[in-house]
Amino acid sequence: MPITDPEKKRIAQQARLHMRICFNCGARNDINATRCRKCKNPYLRLKNRTLGAKK
Ligand SMILES: [Zn+2]
């Protein structure tokens, strides 16, 4: 079921893509997190995929 409302689509994509991933354990963290919530590792990467780039 495609989402037709562009505003809802934007929100959904933000919720899915804008997060931080722990380098150590791969846990998803809040976008504002500075350390991993599971292993306290400070090395987090942004999960910011470019939209429409899936293959
Ligand atoms: Zn971690």
mmCIF file of the protein (N, C-alpha, C, O) and its ligand, coordinates in Angstrom:
data_MODEL
# 
_entry.id   MODEL 
# 
loop_
_entity.id 
_entity.type 
_entity.pdbx_number_of_molecules 
1 polymer     1 
2 non-polymer 1 
# 
_entity_poly.entity_id                      1 
_entity_poly.type                           'polypeptide(L)' 
_entity_poly.nstd_linkage                   no 
_entity_poly.nstd_monomer                   no 
_entity_poly.pdbx_seq_one_letter_code       MPITDPEKKRIAQQARLHMRICFNCGARNDINATRCRKCKNPYLRLKNRTLGAKK 
_entity_poly.pdbx_seq_one_letter_code_can   MPITDPEKKRIAQQARLHMRICFNCGARNDINATRCRKCKNPYLRLKNRTLGAKK 
_entity_poly.pdbx_strand_id                 A 
# 
loop_
_entity_poly_seq.entity_id 
_entity_poly_seq.num 
_entity_poly_seq.mon_id 
_entity_poly_seq.hetero 
1 1  MET n 
1 2  PRO n 
1 3  ILE n 
1 4  THR n 
1 5  ASP n 
1 6  PRO n 
1 7  GLU n 
1 8  LYS n 
1 9  LYS n 
1 10 ARG n 
1 11 ILE n 
1 12 ALA n 
1 13 GLN n 
1 14 GLN n 
1 15 ALA n 
1 16 ARG n 
1 17 LEU n 
1 18 HIS n 
1 19 MET n 
1 20 ARG n 
1 21 ILE n 
1 22 CYS n 
1 23 PHE n 
1 24 ASN n 
1 25 CYS n 
1 26 GLY n 
1 27 ALA n 
1 28 ARG n 
1 29 ASN n 
1 30 ASP n 
1 31 ILE n 
1 32 ASN n 
1 33 ALA n 
1 34 THR n 
1 35 ARG n 
1 36 CYS n 
1 37 ARG n 
1 38 LYS n 
1 39 CYS n 
1 40 LYS n 
1 41 ASN n 
1 42 PRO n 
1 43 TYR n 
1 44 LEU n 
1 45 ARG n 
1 46 LEU n 
1 47 LYS n 
1 48 ASN n 
1 49 ARG n 
1 50 THR n 
1 51 LEU n 
1 52 GLY n 
1 53 ALA n 
1 54 LYS n 
1 55 LYS n 
# 
loop_
_struct_asym.id 
_struct_asym.entity_id 
A 1 
B 2 
# 
loop_
_chem_comp.id 
_chem_comp.type 
_chem_comp.mon_nstd_flag 
ALA 'L-peptide linking' y 
ARG 'L-peptide linking' y 
ASN 'L-peptide linking' y 
ASP 'L-peptide linking' y 
CYS 'L-peptide linking' y 
GLN 'L-peptide linking' y 
GLU 'L-peptide linking' y 
GLY 'peptide linking'   y 
HIS 'L-peptide linking' y 
ILE 'L-peptide linking' y 
LEU 'L-peptide linking' y 
LYS 'L-peptide linking' y 
MET 'L-peptide linking' y 
PHE 'L-peptide linking' y 
PRO 'L-peptide linking' y 
THR 'L-peptide linking' y 
TYR 'L-peptide linking' y 
ZN  non-polymer         . 
# 
_pdbx_entity_nonpoly.entity_id   2 
_pdbx_entity_nonpoly.name        ? 
_pdbx_entity_nonpoly.comp_id     ZN 
# 
_pdbx_nonpoly_scheme.asym_id         B 
_pdbx_nonpoly_scheme.entity_id       2 
_pdbx_nonpoly_scheme.mon_id          ZN 
_pdbx_nonpoly_scheme.ndb_seq_num     1 
_pdbx_nonpoly_scheme.pdb_seq_num     101 
_pdbx_nonpoly_scheme.auth_seq_num    101 
_pdbx_nonpoly_scheme.pdb_mon_id      ZN 
_pdbx_nonpoly_scheme.auth_mon_id     ZN 
_pdbx_nonpoly_scheme.pdb_strand_id   A 
_pdbx_nonpoly_scheme.pdb_ins_code    . 
# 
loop_
_atom_site.group_PDB 
_atom_site.id 
_atom_site.type_symbol 
_atom_site.label_atom_id 
_atom_site.label_alt_id 
_atom_site.label_comp_id 
_atom_site.label_asym_id 
_atom_site.label_entity_id 
_atom_site.label_seq_id 
_atom_site.pdbx_PDB_ins_code 
_atom_site.Cartn_x 
_atom_site.Cartn_y 
_atom_site.Cartn_z 
_atom_site.occupancy 
_atom_site.B_iso_or_equiv 
_atom_site.pdbx_formal_charge 
_atom_site.auth_seq_id 
_atom_site.auth_comp_id 
_atom_site.auth_asym_id 
_atom_site.auth_atom_id 
_atom_site.pdbx_PDB_model_num 
ATOM   1   N  N  . MET A 1 1  ? 0.848  -1.193 0.000  1.00 0.00 ? 1   MET A N  1 
ATOM   2   C  CA . MET A 1 1  ? 0.000  0.000  0.000  1.00 0.00 ? 1   MET A CA 1 
ATOM   3   C  C  . MET A 1 1  ? 0.880  1.238  0.000  1.00 0.00 ? 1   MET A C  1 
ATOM   4   O  O  . MET A 1 1  ? 1.505  1.548  1.014  1.00 0.00 ? 1   MET A O  1 
ATOM   5   N  N  . PRO A 1 2  ? 0.939  1.940  -1.102 1.00 0.00 ? 2   PRO A N  1 
ATOM   6   C  CA . PRO A 1 2  ? 1.811  3.113  -1.175 1.00 0.00 ? 2   PRO A CA 1 
ATOM   7   C  C  . PRO A 1 2  ? 1.271  4.283  -0.359 1.00 0.00 ? 2   PRO A C  1 
ATOM   8   O  O  . PRO A 1 2  ? 0.063  4.491  -0.248 1.00 0.00 ? 2   PRO A O  1 
ATOM   9   N  N  . ILE A 1 3  ? 2.192  5.021  0.196  1.00 0.00 ? 3   ILE A N  1 
ATOM   10  C  CA . ILE A 1 3  ? 1.807  6.218  0.949  1.00 0.00 ? 3   ILE A CA 1 
ATOM   11  C  C  . ILE A 1 3  ? 1.751  7.382  -0.027 1.00 0.00 ? 3   ILE A C  1 
ATOM   12  O  O  . ILE A 1 3  ? 2.737  7.696  -0.694 1.00 0.00 ? 3   ILE A O  1 
ATOM   13  N  N  . THR A 1 4  ? 0.601  8.010  -0.101 1.00 0.00 ? 4   THR A N  1 
ATOM   14  C  CA . THR A 1 4  ? 0.439  9.068  -1.091 1.00 0.00 ? 4   THR A CA 1 
ATOM   15  C  C  . THR A 1 4  ? 0.679  10.448 -0.506 1.00 0.00 ? 4   THR A C  1 
ATOM   16  O  O  . THR A 1 4  ? 1.068  11.375 -1.216 1.00 0.00 ? 4   THR A O  1 
ATOM   17  N  N  . ASP A 1 5  ? 0.443  10.579 0.803  1.00 0.00 ? 5   ASP A N  1 
ATOM   18  C  CA . ASP A 1 5  ? 0.630  11.877 1.435  1.00 0.00 ? 5   ASP A CA 1 
ATOM   19  C  C  . ASP A 1 5  ? 2.124  12.168 1.575  1.00 0.00 ? 5   ASP A C  1 
ATOM   20  O  O  . ASP A 1 5  ? 2.805  11.460 2.317  1.00 0.00 ? 5   ASP A O  1 
ATOM   21  N  N  . PRO A 1 6  ? 2.650  13.167 0.901  1.00 0.00 ? 6   PRO A N  1 
ATOM   22  C  CA . PRO A 1 6  ? 4.099  13.423 0.935  1.00 0.00 ? 6   PRO A CA 1 
ATOM   23  C  C  . PRO A 1 6  ? 4.597  13.796 2.318  1.00 0.00 ? 6   PRO A C  1 
ATOM   24  O  O  . PRO A 1 6  ? 5.739  13.504 2.671  1.00 0.00 ? 6   PRO A O  1 
ATOM   25  N  N  . GLU A 1 7  ? 3.758  14.428 3.088  1.00 0.00 ? 7   GLU A N  1 
ATOM   26  C  CA . GLU A 1 7  ? 4.177  14.807 4.440  1.00 0.00 ? 7   GLU A CA 1 
ATOM   27  C  C  . GLU A 1 7  ? 4.328  13.582 5.326  1.00 0.00 ? 7   GLU A C  1 
ATOM   28  O  O  . GLU A 1 7  ? 5.295  13.474 6.081  1.00 0.00 ? 7   GLU A O  1 
ATOM   29  N  N  . LYS A 1 8  ? 3.389  12.667 5.239  1.00 0.00 ? 8   LYS A N  1 
ATOM   30  C  CA . LYS A 1 8  ? 3.474  11.429 6.017  1.00 0.00 ? 8   LYS A CA 1 
ATOM   31  C  C  . LYS A 1 8  ? 4.656  10.592 5.563  1.00 0.00 ? 8   LYS A C  1 
ATOM   32  O  O  . LYS A 1 8  ? 5.335  9.963  6.374  1.00 0.00 ? 8   LYS A O  1 
ATOM   33  N  N  . LYS A 1 9  ? 4.893  10.591 4.270  1.00 0.00 ? 9   LYS A N  1 
ATOM   34  C  CA . LYS A 1 9  ? 6.000  9.817  3.723  1.00 0.00 ? 9   LYS A CA 1 
ATOM   35  C  C  . LYS A 1 9  ? 7.330  10.356 4.250  1.00 0.00 ? 9   LYS A C  1 
ATOM   36  O  O  . LYS A 1 9  ? 8.234  9.593  4.591  1.00 0.00 ? 9   LYS A O  1 
ATOM   37  N  N  . ARG A 1 10 ? 7.427  11.654 4.307  1.00 0.00 ? 10  ARG A N  1 
ATOM   38  C  CA . ARG A 1 10 ? 8.653  12.286 4.802  1.00 0.00 ? 10  ARG A CA 1 
ATOM   39  C  C  . ARG A 1 10 ? 8.893  11.903 6.260  1.00 0.00 ? 10  ARG A C  1 
ATOM   40  O  O  . ARG A 1 10 ? 10.016 11.587 6.652  1.00 0.00 ? 10  ARG A O  1 
ATOM   41  N  N  . ILE A 1 11 ? 7.838  11.936 7.047  1.00 0.00 ? 11  ILE A N  1 
ATOM   42  C  CA . ILE A 1 11 ? 7.973  11.597 8.463  1.00 0.00 ? 11  ILE A CA 1 
ATOM   43  C  C  . ILE A 1 11 ? 8.390  10.141 8.628  1.00 0.00 ? 11  ILE A C  1 
ATOM   44  O  O  . ILE A 1 11 ? 9.250  9.814  9.445  1.00 0.00 ? 11  ILE A O  1 
ATOM   45  N  N  . ALA A 1 12 ? 7.769  9.281  7.844  1.00 0.00 ? 12  ALA A N  1 
ATOM   46  C  CA . ALA A 1 12 ? 8.081  7.859  7.946  1.00 0.00 ? 12  ALA A CA 1 
ATOM   47  C  C  . ALA A 1 12 ? 9.525  7.584  7.548  1.00 0.00 ? 12  ALA A C  1 
ATOM   48  O  O  . ALA A 1 12 ? 10.199 6.765  8.173  1.00 0.00 ? 12  ALA A O  1 
ATOM   49  N  N  . GLN A 1 13 ? 9.999  8.264  6.515  1.00 0.00 ? 13  GLN A N  1 
ATOM   50  C  CA . GLN A 1 13 ? 11.366 8.053  6.075  1.00 0.00 ? 13  GLN A CA 1 
ATOM   51  C  C  . GLN A 1 13 ? 12.359 8.585  7.088  1.00 0.00 ? 13  GLN A C  1 
ATOM   52  O  O  . GLN A 1 13 ? 13.422 7.999  7.295  1.00 0.00 ? 13  GLN A O  1 
ATOM   53  N  N  . GLN A 1 14 ? 12.015 9.693  7.717  1.00 0.00 ? 14  GLN A N  1 
ATOM   54  C  CA . GLN A 1 14 ? 12.898 10.232 8.761  1.00 0.00 ? 14  GLN A CA 1 
ATOM   55  C  C  . GLN A 1 14 ? 13.005 9.256  9.912  1.00 0.00 ? 14  GLN A C  1 
ATOM   56  O  O  . GLN A 1 14 ? 14.090 9.006  10.435 1.00 0.00 ? 14  GLN A O  1 
ATOM   57  N  N  . ALA A 1 15 ? 11.864 8.708  10.301 1.00 0.00 ? 15  ALA A N  1 
ATOM   58  C  CA . ALA A 1 15 ? 11.855 7.792  11.426 1.00 0.00 ? 15  ALA A CA 1 
ATOM   59  C  C  . ALA A 1 15 ? 12.676 6.544  11.133 1.00 0.00 ? 15  ALA A C  1 
ATOM   60  O  O  . ALA A 1 15 ? 13.292 5.971  12.031 1.00 0.00 ? 15  ALA A O  1 
ATOM   61  N  N  . ARG A 1 16 ? 12.679 6.132  9.887  1.00 0.00 ? 16  ARG A N  1 
ATOM   62  C  CA . ARG A 1 16 ? 13.398 4.911  9.545  1.00 0.00 ? 16  ARG A CA 1 
ATOM   63  C  C  . ARG A 1 16 ? 14.877 5.158  9.302  1.00 0.00 ? 16  ARG A C  1 
ATOM   64  O  O  . ARG A 1 16 ? 15.711 4.304  9.604  1.00 0.00 ? 16  ARG A O  1 
ATOM   65  N  N  . LEU A 1 17 ? 15.204 6.316  8.760  1.00 0.00 ? 17  LEU A N  1 
ATOM   66  C  CA . LEU A 1 17 ? 16.562 6.499  8.255  1.00 0.00 ? 17  LEU A CA 1 
ATOM   67  C  C  . LEU A 1 17 ? 17.438 7.377  9.129  1.00 0.00 ? 17  LEU A C  1 
ATOM   68  O  O  . LEU A 1 17 ? 18.664 7.283  9.075  1.00 0.00 ? 17  LEU A O  1 
ATOM   69  N  N  . HIS A 1 18 ? 16.829 8.218  9.922  1.00 0.00 ? 18  HIS A N  1 
ATOM   70  C  CA . HIS A 1 18 ? 17.639 9.146  10.693 1.00 0.00 ? 18  HIS A CA 1 
ATOM   71  C  C  . HIS A 1 18 ? 17.878 8.600  12.088 1.00 0.00 ? 18  HIS A C  1 
ATOM   72  O  O  . HIS A 1 18 ? 17.129 8.888  13.022 1.00 0.00 ? 18  HIS A O  1 
ATOM   73  N  N  . MET A 1 19 ? 18.895 7.834  12.209 1.00 0.00 ? 19  MET A N  1 
ATOM   74  C  CA . MET A 1 19 ? 19.258 7.247  13.498 1.00 0.00 ? 19  MET A CA 1 
ATOM   75  C  C  . MET A 1 19 ? 20.755 7.007  13.495 1.00 0.00 ? 19  MET A C  1 
ATOM   76  O  O  . MET A 1 19 ? 21.419 7.125  12.465 1.00 0.00 ? 19  MET A O  1 
ATOM   77  N  N  . ARG A 1 20 ? 21.266 6.672  14.651 1.00 0.00 ? 20  ARG A N  1 
ATOM   78  C  CA . ARG A 1 20 ? 22.684 6.379  14.736 1.00 0.00 ? 20  ARG A CA 1 
ATOM   79  C  C  . ARG A 1 20 ? 22.880 4.900  15.009 1.00 0.00 ? 20  ARG A C  1 
ATOM   80  O  O  . ARG A 1 20 ? 22.165 4.296  15.809 1.00 0.00 ? 20  ARG A O  1 
ATOM   81  N  N  . ILE A 1 21 ? 23.858 4.333  14.332 1.00 0.00 ? 21  ILE A N  1 
ATOM   82  C  CA . ILE A 1 21 ? 24.142 2.921  14.478 1.00 0.00 ? 21  ILE A CA 1 
ATOM   83  C  C  . ILE A 1 21 ? 25.486 2.764  15.174 1.00 0.00 ? 21  ILE A C  1 
ATOM   84  O  O  . ILE A 1 21 ? 26.464 3.423  14.821 1.00 0.00 ? 21  ILE A O  1 
ATOM   85  N  N  . CYS A 1 22 ? 25.519 1.891  16.159 1.00 0.00 ? 22  CYS A N  1 
ATOM   86  C  CA . CYS A 1 22 ? 26.753 1.645  16.902 1.00 0.00 ? 22  CYS A CA 1 
ATOM   87  C  C  . CYS A 1 22 ? 27.742 0.880  16.038 1.00 0.00 ? 22  CYS A C  1 
ATOM   88  O  O  . CYS A 1 22 ? 27.385 -0.103 15.388 1.00 0.00 ? 22  CYS A O  1 
ATOM   89  N  N  . PHE A 1 23 ? 28.985 1.339  16.035 1.00 0.00 ? 23  PHE A N  1 
ATOM   90  C  CA . PHE A 1 23 ? 30.021 0.638  15.280 1.00 0.00 ? 23  PHE A CA 1 
ATOM   91  C  C  . PHE A 1 23 ? 30.329 -0.709 15.905 1.00 0.00 ? 23  PHE A C  1 
ATOM   92  O  O  . PHE A 1 23 ? 30.704 -1.657 15.216 1.00 0.00 ? 23  PHE A O  1 
ATOM   93  N  N  . ASN A 1 24 ? 30.169 -0.782 17.198 1.00 0.00 ? 24  ASN A N  1 
ATOM   94  C  CA . ASN A 1 24 ? 30.583 -1.976 17.926 1.00 0.00 ? 24  ASN A CA 1 
ATOM   95  C  C  . ASN A 1 24 ? 29.544 -3.088 17.842 1.00 0.00 ? 24  ASN A C  1 
ATOM   96  O  O  . ASN A 1 24 ? 29.855 -4.208 17.437 1.00 0.00 ? 24  ASN A O  1 
ATOM   97  N  N  . CYS A 1 25 ? 28.310 -2.774 18.225 1.00 0.00 ? 25  CYS A N  1 
ATOM   98  C  CA . CYS A 1 25 ? 27.304 -3.830 18.303 1.00 0.00 ? 25  CYS A CA 1 
ATOM   99  C  C  . CYS A 1 25 ? 26.177 -3.669 17.297 1.00 0.00 ? 25  CYS A C  1 
ATOM   100 O  O  . CYS A 1 25 ? 25.338 -4.560 17.162 1.00 0.00 ? 25  CYS A O  1 
ATOM   101 N  N  . GLY A 1 26 ? 26.144 -2.545 16.590 1.00 0.00 ? 26  GLY A N  1 
ATOM   102 C  CA . GLY A 1 26 ? 25.134 -2.382 15.553 1.00 0.00 ? 26  GLY A CA 1 
ATOM   103 C  C  . GLY A 1 26 ? 23.767 -1.997 16.061 1.00 0.00 ? 26  GLY A C  1 
ATOM   104 O  O  . GLY A 1 26 ? 22.794 -2.028 15.307 1.00 0.00 ? 26  GLY A O  1 
ATOM   105 N  N  . ALA A 1 27 ? 23.674 -1.634 17.327 1.00 0.00 ? 27  ALA A N  1 
ATOM   106 C  CA . ALA A 1 27 ? 22.376 -1.251 17.869 1.00 0.00 ? 27  ALA A CA 1 
ATOM   107 C  C  . ALA A 1 27 ? 21.953 0.103  17.335 1.00 0.00 ? 27  ALA A C  1 
ATOM   108 O  O  . ALA A 1 27 ? 22.781 0.968  17.050 1.00 0.00 ? 27  ALA A O  1 
ATOM   109 N  N  . ARG A 1 28 ? 20.654 0.266  17.207 1.00 0.00 ? 28  ARG A N  1 
ATOM   110 C  CA . ARG A 1 28 ? 20.138 1.548  16.763 1.00 0.00 ? 28  ARG A CA 1 
ATOM   111 C  C  . ARG A 1 28 ? 20.017 2.480  17.957 1.00 0.00 ? 28  ARG A C  1 
ATOM   112 O  O  . ARG A 1 28 ? 19.530 2.093  19.019 1.00 0.00 ? 28  ARG A O  1 
ATOM   113 N  N  . ASN A 1 29 ? 20.465 3.706  17.768 1.00 0.00 ? 29  ASN A N  1 
ATOM   114 C  CA . ASN A 1 29 ? 20.395 4.689  18.832 1.00 0.00 ? 29  ASN A CA 1 
ATOM   115 C  C  . ASN A 1 29 ? 19.674 5.927  18.349 1.00 0.00 ? 29  ASN A C  1 
ATOM   116 O  O  . ASN A 1 29 ? 19.466 6.125  17.151 1.00 0.00 ? 29  ASN A O  1 
ATOM   117 N  N  . ASP A 1 30 ? 19.304 6.738  19.288 1.00 0.00 ? 30  ASP A N  1 
ATOM   118 C  CA . ASP A 1 30 ? 18.633 7.983  18.960 1.00 0.00 ? 30  ASP A CA 1 
ATOM   119 C  C  . ASP A 1 30 ? 19.556 8.870  18.135 1.00 0.00 ? 30  ASP A C  1 
ATOM   120 O  O  . ASP A 1 30 ? 20.779 8.785  18.247 1.00 0.00 ? 30  ASP A O  1 
ATOM   121 N  N  . ILE A 1 31 ? 18.965 9.714  17.316 1.00 0.00 ? 31  ILE A N  1 
ATOM   122 C  CA . ILE A 1 31 ? 19.752 10.613 16.469 1.00 0.00 ? 31  ILE A CA 1 
ATOM   123 C  C  . ILE A 1 31 ? 20.585 11.566 17.311 1.00 0.00 ? 31  ILE A C  1 
ATOM   124 O  O  . ILE A 1 31 ? 21.627 12.048 16.866 1.00 0.00 ? 31  ILE A O  1 
ATOM   125 N  N  . ASN A 1 32 ? 20.133 11.832 18.510 1.00 0.00 ? 32  ASN A N  1 
ATOM   126 C  CA . ASN A 1 32 ? 20.854 12.740 19.407 1.00 0.00 ? 32  ASN A CA 1 
ATOM   127 C  C  . ASN A 1 32 ? 21.776 12.003 20.373 1.00 0.00 ? 32  ASN A C  1 
ATOM   128 O  O  . ASN A 1 32 ? 22.433 12.630 21.204 1.00 0.00 ? 32  ASN A O  1 
ATOM   129 N  N  . ALA A 1 33 ? 21.828 10.698 20.271 1.00 0.00 ? 33  ALA A N  1 
ATOM   130 C  CA . ALA A 1 33 ? 22.628 9.930  21.213 1.00 0.00 ? 33  ALA A CA 1 
ATOM   131 C  C  . ALA A 1 33 ? 24.112 10.172 20.979 1.00 0.00 ? 33  ALA A C  1 
ATOM   132 O  O  . ALA A 1 33 ? 24.552 10.337 19.841 1.00 0.00 ? 33  ALA A O  1 
ATOM   133 N  N  . THR A 1 34 ? 24.872 10.194 22.056 1.00 0.00 ? 34  THR A N  1 
ATOM   134 C  CA . THR A 1 34 ? 26.318 10.363 21.928 1.00 0.00 ? 34  THR A CA 1 
ATOM   135 C  C  . THR A 1 34 ? 27.045 9.054  22.204 1.00 0.00 ? 34  THR A C  1 
ATOM   136 O  O  . THR A 1 34 ? 28.183 8.860  21.779 1.00 0.00 ? 34  THR A O  1 
ATOM   137 N  N  . ARG A 1 35 ? 26.373 8.161  22.921 1.00 0.00 ? 35  ARG A N  1 
ATOM   138 C  CA . ARG A 1 35 ? 26.959 6.846  23.166 1.00 0.00 ? 35  ARG A CA 1 
ATOM   139 C  C  . ARG A 1 35 ? 25.902 5.774  22.929 1.00 0.00 ? 35  ARG A C  1 
ATOM   140 O  O  . ARG A 1 35 ? 24.701 6.031  23.011 1.00 0.00 ? 35  ARG A O  1 
ATOM   141 N  N  . CYS A 1 36 ? 26.373 4.580  22.637 1.00 0.00 ? 36  CYS A N  1 
ATOM   142 C  CA . CYS A 1 36 ? 25.456 3.470  22.402 1.00 0.00 ? 36  CYS A CA 1 
ATOM   143 C  C  . CYS A 1 36 ? 24.689 3.139  23.676 1.00 0.00 ? 36  CYS A C  1 
ATOM   144 O  O  . CYS A 1 36 ? 25.251 3.125  24.771 1.00 0.00 ? 36  CYS A O  1 
ATOM   145 N  N  . ARG A 1 37 ? 23.408 2.876  23.516 1.00 0.00 ? 37  ARG A N  1 
ATOM   146 C  CA . ARG A 1 37 ? 22.589 2.574  24.679 1.00 0.00 ? 37  ARG A CA 1 
ATOM   147 C  C  . ARG A 1 37 ? 22.837 1.168  25.203 1.00 0.00 ? 37  ARG A C  1 
ATOM   148 O  O  . ARG A 1 37 ? 22.492 0.856  26.342 1.00 0.00 ? 37  ARG A O  1 
ATOM   149 N  N  . LYS A 1 38 ? 23.427 0.331  24.383 1.00 0.00 ? 38  LYS A N  1 
ATOM   150 C  CA . LYS A 1 38 ? 23.664 -1.050 24.814 1.00 0.00 ? 38  LYS A CA 1 
ATOM   151 C  C  . LYS A 1 38 ? 25.061 -1.252 25.370 1.00 0.00 ? 38  LYS A C  1 
ATOM   152 O  O  . LYS A 1 38 ? 25.227 -1.788 26.466 1.00 0.00 ? 38  LYS A O  1 
ATOM   153 N  N  . CYS A 1 39 ? 26.082 -0.817 24.607 1.00 0.00 ? 39  CYS A N  1 
ATOM   154 C  CA . CYS A 1 39 ? 27.449 -1.127 25.015 1.00 0.00 ? 39  CYS A CA 1 
ATOM   155 C  C  . CYS A 1 39 ? 28.239 0.125  25.406 1.00 0.00 ? 39  CYS A C  1 
ATOM   156 O  O  . CYS A 1 39 ? 29.427 0.030  25.711 1.00 0.00 ? 39  CYS A O  1 
ATOM   157 N  N  . LYS A 1 40 ? 27.593 1.298  25.400 1.00 0.00 ? 40  LYS A N  1 
ATOM   158 C  CA . LYS A 1 40 ? 28.220 2.556  25.818 1.00 0.00 ? 40  LYS A CA 1 
ATOM   159 C  C  . LYS A 1 40 ? 29.385 2.979  24.943 1.00 0.00 ? 40  LYS A C  1 
ATOM   160 O  O  . LYS A 1 40 ? 30.191 3.826  25.327 1.00 0.00 ? 40  LYS A O  1 
ATOM   161 N  N  . ASN A 1 41 ? 29.463 2.395  23.791 1.00 0.00 ? 41  ASN A N  1 
ATOM   162 C  CA . ASN A 1 41 ? 30.495 2.752  22.848 1.00 0.00 ? 41  ASN A CA 1 
ATOM   163 C  C  . ASN A 1 41 ? 30.203 4.140  22.272 1.00 0.00 ? 41  ASN A C  1 
ATOM   164 O  O  . ASN A 1 41 ? 29.095 4.373  21.791 1.00 0.00 ? 41  ASN A O  1 
ATOM   165 N  N  . PRO A 1 42 ? 31.155 5.057  22.308 1.00 0.00 ? 42  PRO A N  1 
ATOM   166 C  CA . PRO A 1 42 ? 30.881 6.410  21.790 1.00 0.00 ? 42  PRO A CA 1 
ATOM   167 C  C  . PRO A 1 42 ? 30.962 6.509  20.280 1.00 0.00 ? 42  PRO A C  1 
ATOM   168 O  O  . PRO A 1 42 ? 30.648 7.556  19.713 1.00 0.00 ? 42  PRO A O  1 
ATOM   169 N  N  . TYR A 1 43 ? 31.372 5.449  19.624 1.00 0.00 ? 43  TYR A N  1 
ATOM   170 C  CA . TYR A 1 43 ? 31.526 5.523  18.175 1.00 0.00 ? 43  TYR A CA 1 
ATOM   171 C  C  . TYR A 1 43 ? 30.233 5.112  17.490 1.00 0.00 ? 43  TYR A C  1 
ATOM   172 O  O  . TYR A 1 43 ? 29.922 3.930  17.338 1.00 0.00 ? 43  TYR A O  1 
ATOM   173 N  N  . LEU A 1 44 ? 29.501 6.126  17.086 1.00 0.00 ? 44  LEU A N  1 
ATOM   174 C  CA . LEU A 1 44 ? 28.243 5.887  16.397 1.00 0.00 ? 44  LEU A CA 1 
ATOM   175 C  C  . LEU A 1 44 ? 28.322 6.480  15.004 1.00 0.00 ? 44  LEU A C  1 
ATOM   176 O  O  . LEU A 1 44 ? 28.953 7.512  14.778 1.00 0.00 ? 44  LEU A O  1 
ATOM   177 N  N  . ARG A 1 45 ? 27.678 5.815  14.096 1.00 0.00 ? 45  ARG A N  1 
ATOM   178 C  CA . ARG A 1 45 ? 27.623 6.378  12.745 1.00 0.00 ? 45  ARG A CA 1 
ATOM   179 C  C  . ARG A 1 45 ? 26.186 6.757  12.421 1.00 0.00 ? 45  ARG A C  1 
ATOM   180 O  O  . ARG A 1 45 ? 25.238 6.203  12.977 1.00 0.00 ? 45  ARG A O  1 
ATOM   181 N  N  . LEU A 1 46 ? 26.046 7.700  11.521 1.00 0.00 ? 46  LEU A N  1 
ATOM   182 C  CA . LEU A 1 46 ? 24.720 8.105  11.093 1.00 0.00 ? 46  LEU A CA 1 
ATOM   183 C  C  . LEU A 1 46 ? 24.204 7.127  10.058 1.00 0.00 ? 46  LEU A C  1 
ATOM   184 O  O  . LEU A 1 46 ? 24.922 6.741  9.136  1.00 0.00 ? 46  LEU A O  1 
ATOM   185 N  N  . LYS A 1 47 ? 22.968 6.737  10.217 1.00 0.00 ? 47  LYS A N  1 
ATOM   186 C  CA . LYS A 1 47 ? 22.341 5.963  9.170  1.00 0.00 ? 47  LYS A CA 1 
ATOM   187 C  C  . LYS A 1 47 ? 21.515 6.928  8.350  1.00 0.00 ? 47  LYS A C  1 
ATOM   188 O  O  . LYS A 1 47 ? 20.347 7.181  8.644  1.00 0.00 ? 47  LYS A O  1 
ATOM   189 N  N  . ASN A 1 48 ? 22.133 7.454  7.329  1.00 0.00 ? 48  ASN A N  1 
ATOM   190 C  CA . ASN A 1 48 ? 21.442 8.410  6.463  1.00 0.00 ? 48  ASN A CA 1 
ATOM   191 C  C  . ASN A 1 48 ? 21.548 7.924  5.027  1.00 0.00 ? 48  ASN A C  1 
ATOM   192 O  O  . ASN A 1 48 ? 22.433 8.327  4.273  1.00 0.00 ? 48  ASN A O  1 
ATOM   193 N  N  . ARG A 1 49 ? 20.650 7.075  4.684  1.00 0.00 ? 49  ARG A N  1 
ATOM   194 C  CA . ARG A 1 49 ? 20.658 6.577  3.308  1.00 0.00 ? 49  ARG A CA 1 
ATOM   195 C  C  . ARG A 1 49 ? 20.018 7.605  2.400  1.00 0.00 ? 49  ARG A C  1 
ATOM   196 O  O  . ARG A 1 49 ? 19.044 8.264  2.764  1.00 0.00 ? 49  ARG A O  1 
ATOM   197 N  N  . THR A 1 50 ? 20.582 7.729  1.215  1.00 0.00 ? 50  THR A N  1 
ATOM   198 C  CA . THR A 1 50 ? 19.969 8.586  0.225  1.00 0.00 ? 50  THR A CA 1 
ATOM   199 C  C  . THR A 1 50 ? 18.695 7.928  -0.287 1.00 0.00 ? 50  THR A C  1 
ATOM   200 O  O  . THR A 1 50 ? 18.689 6.745  -0.629 1.00 0.00 ? 50  THR A O  1 
ATOM   201 N  N  . LEU A 1 51 ? 17.648 8.684  -0.335 1.00 0.00 ? 51  LEU A N  1 
ATOM   202 C  CA . LEU A 1 51 ? 16.360 8.121  -0.719 1.00 0.00 ? 51  LEU A CA 1 
ATOM   203 C  C  . LEU A 1 51 ? 16.380 7.741  -2.199 1.00 0.00 ? 51  LEU A C  1 
ATOM   204 O  O  . LEU A 1 51 ? 16.931 8.445  -3.045 1.00 0.00 ? 51  LEU A O  1 
ATOM   205 N  N  . GLY A 1 52 ? 15.775 6.636  -2.461 1.00 0.00 ? 52  GLY A N  1 
ATOM   206 C  CA . GLY A 1 52 ? 15.662 6.178  -3.843 1.00 0.00 ? 52  GLY A CA 1 
ATOM   207 C  C  . GLY A 1 52 ? 16.908 5.472  -4.345 1.00 0.00 ? 52  GLY A C  1 
ATOM   208 O  O  . GLY A 1 52 ? 17.036 5.192  -5.537 1.00 0.00 ? 52  GLY A O  1 
ATOM   209 N  N  . ALA A 1 53 ? 17.835 5.181  -3.421 1.00 0.00 ? 53  ALA A N  1 
ATOM   210 C  CA . ALA A 1 53 ? 19.094 4.570  -3.843 1.00 0.00 ? 53  ALA A CA 1 
ATOM   211 C  C  . ALA A 1 53 ? 19.094 3.066  -3.632 1.00 0.00 ? 53  ALA A C  1 
ATOM   212 O  O  . ALA A 1 53 ? 20.128 2.417  -3.794 1.00 0.00 ? 53  ALA A O  1 
ATOM   213 N  N  . LYS A 1 54 ? 17.976 2.519  -3.281 1.00 0.00 ? 54  LYS A N  1 
ATOM   214 C  CA . LYS A 1 54 ? 17.978 1.081  -3.021 1.00 0.00 ? 54  LYS A CA 1 
ATOM   215 C  C  . LYS A 1 54 ? 18.006 0.293  -4.309 1.00 0.00 ? 54  LYS A C  1 
ATOM   216 O  O  . LYS A 1 54 ? 17.431 0.693  -5.321 1.00 0.00 ? 54  LYS A O  1 
ATOM   217 N  N  . LYS A 1 55 ? 18.677 -0.817 -4.252 1.00 0.00 ? 55  LYS A N  1 
ATOM   218 C  CA . LYS A 1 55 ? 18.912 -1.598 -5.439 1.00 0.00 ? 55  LYS A CA 1 
ATOM   219 C  C  . LYS A 1 55 ? 18.425 -3.021 -5.253 1.00 0.00 ? 55  LYS A C  1 
ATOM   220 O  O  . LYS A 1 55 ? 18.543 -3.838 -6.166 1.00 0.00 ? 55  LYS A O  1 
HETATM 221 ZN ZN . ZN  B 2 .  ? 26.810 -0.611 20.880 1.00 0.00 2 101 ZN  A ZN 1 
# 
